Amino acid sequence: MPELPEVETVRRMLAPVVVGRRLLGLEHDDPARYRGAEGAAGRRVRALRRRGKYLIFALEGRLELIVHLGMSGSLRLDEGTHTRVRLEFEGATVFFNDPRRFGRLRAVPAGDYRALPTLARMGPEPLDRGFTARALAARLARTSRVLKTALLSQEPVAGLGNIYADEALWKARLHPARIANALAFEEVQRLHRAVRGVLRRAVDLGGSTLGDGAYTRPDGEPGYFQIEHAVYGRAGEACPRCGRTIERLVLGGRSTHVCPRCQRR
């Protein structure tokens, strides 16, 4: 699933294409998945923002078009075999391609996320200055869930999914099955630094394009952070830090990758 680095890459590349232009029309054939999205047509794009894994087209008239890419969605400048939505802007067309059909588009009054509960309860943005180790510690202290499950909930911090949670936990030398509210503050500080460092580097490299090729940038090019994955998808390989064999676990139904030496439970 596209996570913060992939969505931020899409935002940075699409903003010059759509901001300031009017959305002339929005065509789709699936009202259940794209409920009310056509209500955004006719409005000019004031800004293109990101919140966690969500793209937010801020439109005139205090309306927002919310886009969640789901498992396999991408916003492209060329039409594809799996194009589900066509967004016609003044002077440009953007295509929402989604082979597995898990993506969603919805038009809502600005800031009204009652129909989007994950977005409504989302934690702080990890790359913002306000995201501090103390803020992360306070949020982790509220939950007795295992650490990785807590991170994937989006409540302690926004935008982490399976890839970047695994990478950040490895970098911080923390086992994903540790209990979130049992971490010492020094451990939270390590996790805070790791989350910011991993996400910044991944954004710099345009995100991660995995073997299925589901995620690509709007221009069709891949991201390159997968080349630097330390543990994610590398079960059976040597840990790049200590040489121990990376293991694959399942936590909360999610595939999880860990070095048993670097990340002692």
N, C-alpha and C positions, 0 to 999 in steps of 0.2 A: 504494500500500500504506500502511495506517496506520503512522505512525512514532511516535517518542516523544511528541510533543505530543498526537496523537490518542489514543494509548493512555492517557496520563496524564489527559487530560480524561475519558475513560471511567471510569478508576479513581476519580477524585474524585467523579464523579456517582453511581457505583454503590455505593461504600463505605457511605454511610448507609443504603442499601436492603438490603444483604446481610450486613454484618458483625454478628455476634451471633445470626444466624438460622440455623436448620438447613436444609440442602439436602434436601428431602423426596424429590425424585425428579428424574431426568435422562432425558429421552426423546430418542432419535435413531434414524435408520434406516441408518446407515453405519458399521459397525464398523471399517473400514479407516482412516477419517479421524478417528474419535473413539474410538480404541482404549482400552478399559478405563475410559473416562470415567465410566461408570455406577457404578464402584466408589466414587465420591465421595459417592453418595447416602447419606443418613442421618447425615451429619456436620455439625457446626456450623462456621460460618465464623469463624475467629479474627481474620483480617486479610485485607485485599485489597491486594496489593503489585504493583509493576511492576518488571520488569527488562528494560531496553532496550525492545523492542517486544512483550514478553510480559506478559500479566496472570497473576498468581499468586494463586489463592484458597488461603490457608493454612487448612487444616481441622484439627479436633481429631483426635487419633490420629496425629499426625505424617504427614499426607498432604497433598499439594498437587494442586489441579486447575489445570493449565497451559492457558492459552488463547492461541493465536496467531491473529490476525484474518485473516492471509493478504492477498490482493489486494483483496478486496471485503467482508470480514466486518465486522459491527457487532453490538454487544450492545445490545439495545433493550428498552424497557419495554412495547412493543406488538408484536403478532405481525404479520409481513409475508408477502408472496408467497413470499419465498425463505427462510423460517424452516427451519433445519436441525436445531437443537437447542432443546429447551424445558427450562429449569431452574426447577423449582418449589421456592421457598423458603417458609418460614413467613410468610404474609402478603404475599407478592410473587412475581411470575413474571418471569423474564428470558428473552428470546428471542435466540438466536444466528442472525442472518440473514446469508446468504452466497451471493449470486447466482452467483459463479464457482467456488465449492466448493474454494478453496485454503486455507481456515482449518482449524485443528486444535484439538482438545481432548484432553488426556491426563491421567490421574491417575497420580501417581508418589509414591514415598516422599519425604518432605521433603528437598530438597537433592540428590536423585539424578537427575542430568540426563544420564546416559550415553546415553539414547535421544534426547536433544535436543542434538546436538553444538554448534550455534550458541550455545545458551544456556550450555552448559558452558564455552566458551572466551571468553565475552563480556568486553569491556574494562570500564573504570570508567564509572560513571554520570556524565554530563557536568554535571548540576546539583548533584552532591554536593560538599561542601567538599574532599574528598580528590582531586578531579580538578584537577590543577594543570598548568601549562604544562610543567613538567619531567617529570611523569608521561606527558603526551602525547608529548613529544619522545623519551622512552625507548622508547615503544611504536612510534612511527614509525621509529625507528632500526633496528628489527628487520626491516624489509621493504623490498625494492627495487621493489615494485609502484608503479604510478602512484597519485597521491594519492587520487583519488576512489575507485578500486577498493579501496584500503586502508581508507578510511573506511567503505565499504559492507560490508566484511567483519565489522564489529562488534568487531574485536579492539583497535584503538587506543582506541575510545570506543564506548559502547553507544547504540543507538537512532537513529542517523542512517540515513536512506534517501535516495532519489533527490532528493526535494524539498529537504530541509534540508542535505544535502551541497552541492548547487548554491548555495543561498542563503548558507551559511556561507563557502564558498570565494570567492564574489563579495564578500562583506563584508570578507574578509581580503585581497582583491586577489591571490589565488593561482590559478594556472591548474590545472585538475583533472588535467592530464596531466603535471604535475611529478612527479619521482620522490620518493617519500615520505621516504626516508632521506637525501635531498640538501638538505633544507630547513635554512636557518640558524635558530638558536634564536630570533632576532627574528621570523622568519616563523612559527614554531610558536606564539610568544606571540600574534601576531595571529590565527592560526587558533583558538587556545584561547578568546580573547575573543569571536571571532565565533560560534563554536559555542554558547557559553553565552548570548550575547545573542540570537541568532536563536531558540534553543529556548525561552528564557524568554518572549520576546514571543509566540511561537506558542502556548505553553501559556495565556498570558493571554487570547488570542483564541479559544481552543477548538480549535486545530488548523486544518487546511486542508481544505475541501470543494471538490473539483475539479468539472469540468463534468459528469462521469458521475454525480455525487451519491452515489457508493458509500459514502463515509464521512459519517455523521451522528452527533451525540451521542446518548446513550441516550434523551433526550426527543424525538428526531426533528429537532431543530434543527441547522443547519449550523454548522461552524466559520467563522471570518472572516479567518484569516491569509492566505488566498489573495489578498485585496485588497492586501496589502502585499508580495507576491512581487516581488522585484527582477528576477530572471532566469528562474526556473523557469517553463516553459510560455510564455515571452514572446519566442521566436525571431522575428526580423524587426521587433521593436519597439525603441524607443530605450532605451539604458541610462539609468536614472534618475540616475546619477552624472555621466556624461560625455557622454551623447547618442549614442554610437556604437551601431550596430545590433547587437543581441544575436544570437549565432550558436548553432546547435544542432549538437553533435558526438555521436558514438557512441563511448563508452569501455567496454570490457569488455561490449559488448552492451547497454549502458544509455544511454538518451537523456540528454544532458548539455547544459546551457545556460551560456553564457559570454560575457562582454564582452571582445572582443579587445584593447581598449585598457586597461581597468582590470586585466585578468588576463593580462598578457603572459607568454608561455611562456618 
